[in-house]
Amino acid sequence: MLSKSRGAVPRRGTRTGPVAGRNRRGTGAALVLMAPFFVLFALATLAPIGYAIYLSLFAQRASGLGFGGTRTVWVGLDNYVRVLTDGGYTSSYLHIAVYALVAVPLVLGLSVAVALLLDSAYAFGRRAAQLGLFVPHLVPGVIAALLWAYLYTPQVSPVVSALNRLSVHVNLLGHTFSYPTLVNVVLWESLGYNIVIYYASLQAIPREMTEAAVVDGSGEWRTAWHIKLPLIRSAVALTAIFSAIGAMQLFAEPLLLSDAGAVGITPTWTPNLYAYSAAFTRSNNYGVAAAAALLLAAFAAVLSFLVSRWAKPWQQT
């Protein structure tokens, strides 16, 4: 028989003594370091979402005969039903879909083409070109929209004046140019950002791979299509997700173009504009605005998930 005074052998994998103490101290230090992030996340994200959910379940009703002001009443899901049955809100998603079908492939395609051109052997002035293409991304969206609204306005635009002198009479704020003018603004803002991401991904490709392709007789076009492009597909998939989310969040550009007189862009042209209009310009109905914003957030989450699933085959293993 084993002596009772003999200590029990600890189980395999059990950490005792100084090792367990160090693990606990490491966990505590990690929690302390992450605490500021979680606090800011709760204050800047979770709290606004919770307040929006609260607002979406209530509405303002006139009390009495209208002489006693308004009172807040519980309406449940009525605000959501009201938003979903509003043709202005549902049509805003159609506008976004048409815009995304034009803008997203155009932005991604041009960005990839320019990045491959900068990475080719025929490119010159790479640093100056990268800086020149990236600078528009540094301009805030509001400022960019104001600049383009000025260039689109017939009475003051030097572009329109130059076209008129060439006997080309167009109204860039007319109904026909609703999508082209908006796509042009967003293209000018986002093209440089995507190019920098793609160019950095191209620079990470081992030179031995492209040199081996050249030795085997592959030209620039074949090397770019069969070697470079497949190796940066993760970056393309990532920017596709960003572009899809950005399309859902369109606000400043269509708002300022609408204020500048764009005929085809209404105050409820996008879901964000619909929520803004409901809260501040139409009826000050914060419940409807909160419901519209939450529905947009849910739709954006589903869209992000679907785009991520679609982009999985493009991601590198």
Sequence and secondary structure as in RCSB ss.txt:
>XXXX:A:sequence
MLSKSRGAVPRRGTRTGPVAGRNRRGTGAALVLMAPFFVLFALATLAPIGYAIYLSLFAQRASGLGFGGTRTVWV
GLDNYVRVLTDGGYTSSYLHIAVYALVAVPLVLGLSVAVALLLDSAYAFGRRAAQLGLFVPHLVPGVIAALLWAY
LYTPQVSPVVSALNRLSVHVNLLGHTFSYPTLVNVVLWESLGYNIVIYYASLQAIPREMTEAAVVDGSGEWRTAW
HIKLPLIRSAVALTAIFSAIGAMQLFAEPLLLSDAGAVGITPTWTPNLYAYSAAFTRSNNYGVAAAAALLLAAFA
AVLSFLVSRWAKPWQQT
>XXXX:A:secstr
   TTS     TT   THHHHHHHHHHHHHHHHHHHHHHHHIIIIIHHHHHHHHHHTEEEEE TTTTS EEEEE 
TTHHHHHHHT HHHHHHHHHHHHHHHHHHHHHHHHHHHHHHHHHSTT   HHHHHHHHHHHHHS HHHHHHHHHH
HH TTT HHHHHHHHTT    TTSGGGHHHHHHHHHHHHHHHHHHHHHHHHHHTS HHHHHHHHHTT  HHHHII
IIIHHHTHHHHHHHHHHHHHHHHT  HHHHHHHHTT TT  TTSSHHHHHHIIIIIIS  HHHHHHHHHHHHHHH
HHHHHHHHHHHGGGS  
